[in-house]
């Protein structure tokens, strides 16, 4: 694969409904340090009413990035042991994001951040 031909997705791609973004990230490439993986599994977290979203409890320093600009990538520590790779979606000041759960040959969100 020629990594030079891969281009970042525009920020507008992420400024849409979280479930749509999560579905459309499947099959896209995650590129890091001259390596690329195909995204195979995602999970959508949509606002404070979504009980699975780490923003559902309250806005706090550990998840302040979730309220950021769409397209912002951040890593969230959950249960004090797993680092989760997330991408903010929808709009600024609204807590929504897509968790990258798996890429080809690396399954499980906690394993993804260990490479």
C-alpha positions as CSV (number, residue, x, y, z in Angstrom):
1,X,0.0,0.0,0.0
2,X,1.2,3.5,-0.9
3,X,0.6,5.6,2.2
4,X,1.4,8.7,0.2
5,X,-1.9,8.3,-1.7
6,X,-4.0,8.2,1.5
7,X,-5.5,11.5,2.4
8,X,-7.1,12.5,5.8
9,X,-10.9,12.7,5.8
10,X,-12.1,16.3,5.9
11,X,-13.4,17.6,9.2
12,X,-16.8,18.0,7.7
13,X,-17.0,14.2,7.5
14,X,-17.2,14.0,11.3
15,X,-19.6,16.9,11.7
16,X,-22.6,14.6,11.0
17,X,-24.8,12.2,13.0
18,X,-22.6,9.9,15.0
19,X,-24.2,6.6,13.9
20,X,-23.7,7.6,10.2
21,X,-20.1,8.5,10.8
22,X,-19.5,5.2,12.7
23,X,-20.9,3.2,9.8
24,X,-19.0,5.1,7.1
25,X,-15.6,4.8,9.0
26,X,-15.8,1.0,8.4
27,X,-13.4,0.1,5.6
28,X,-11.5,3.4,6.0
29,X,-7.8,3.4,6.9
30,X,-6.4,4.4,10.3
31,X,-2.8,5.6,9.7
32,X,-0.2,6.0,12.4
33,X,3.6,6.2,12.1
34,X,3.9,4.9,8.5
35,X,1.5,2.0,9.2
36,X,-2.1,1.6,8.1
37,X,-4.9,-0.6,9.2
38,X,-8.5,-1.0,7.9
39,X,-11.1,0.0,10.4
40,X,-13.3,-3.1,11.0
41,X,-15.4,-2.2,14.0
42,X,-16.8,1.0,15.5
43,X,-19.2,2.1,18.2
44,X,-21.3,5.3,18.4
45,X,-21.8,7.3,21.5
46,X,-24.5,10.0,21.2
47,X,-24.8,12.6,23.9
48,X,-25.5,12.7,27.6
49,X,-28.6,10.6,27.4
50,X,-26.6,7.7,26.0
51,X,-25.9,5.7,29.1
52,X,-22.9,3.9,27.4
53,X,-21.3,7.3,26.7
54,X,-18.6,8.4,29.2
55,X,-20.2,11.8,29.1
56,X,-23.5,10.5,30.5
57,X,-22.5,11.0,34.1
58,X,-21.4,14.6,33.8
59,X,-19.0,16.9,32.1
60,X,-15.6,16.4,33.8
61,X,-11.9,16.9,33.0
62,X,-11.3,13.3,32.0
63,X,-13.7,13.5,29.1
64,X,-13.7,17.3,28.2
65,X,-12.4,16.5,24.7
66,X,-15.8,14.8,24.0
67,X,-17.3,18.3,23.9
68,X,-14.8,19.5,21.3
69,X,-14.7,20.1,17.6
70,X,-15.8,17.3,15.3
71,X,-12.8,15.4,13.9
72,X,-10.8,15.7,17.0
73,X,-9.2,12.4,17.9
74,X,-8.6,11.6,21.6
75,X,-7.7,8.7,23.8
76,X,-9.9,8.0,26.9
77,X,-8.9,5.9,29.8
78,X,-11.7,3.6,31.0
79,X,-11.8,1.5,34.1
80,X,-8.3,2.8,34.8
81,X,-6.7,0.2,32.5
82,X,-8.0,0.5,28.9
83,X,-7.1,3.3,26.6
84,X,-9.8,3.9,24.0
85,X,-9.3,5.7,20.7
86,X,-12.3,8.0,19.9
87,X,-13.1,10.7,17.3
88,X,-15.5,13.5,18.2
89,X,-18.6,13.9,16.0
90,X,-21.6,16.0,15.3
91,X,-21.0,19.6,16.7
92,X,-19.0,21.6,19.1
93,X,-20.2,21.5,22.7
94,X,-22.2,18.3,22.1
95,X,-20.7,15.1,23.6
96,X,-20.7,12.6,20.8
97,X,-17.9,10.4,19.4
98,X,-17.1,7.2,17.6
99,X,-15.0,4.6,19.3
100,X,-12.6,2.7,17.0
101,X,-13.2,-0.8,18.4
102,X,-11.1,-2.8,16.0
103,X,-8.9,-2.7,12.9
104,X,-7.7,-5.6,10.7
105,X,-5.8,-8.1,12.8
106,X,-6.3,-6.1,16.0
107,X,-9.6,-6.6,17.7
108,X,-10.8,-5.0,20.9
109,X,-10.6,-1.3,21.7
110,X,-8.1,-1.9,24.6
111,X,-5.7,-3.7,22.3
112,X,-5.8,-1.1,19.6
113,X,-4.0,1.5,21.6
114,X,-1.2,-0.9,22.6
115,X,0.5,-0.9,19.3
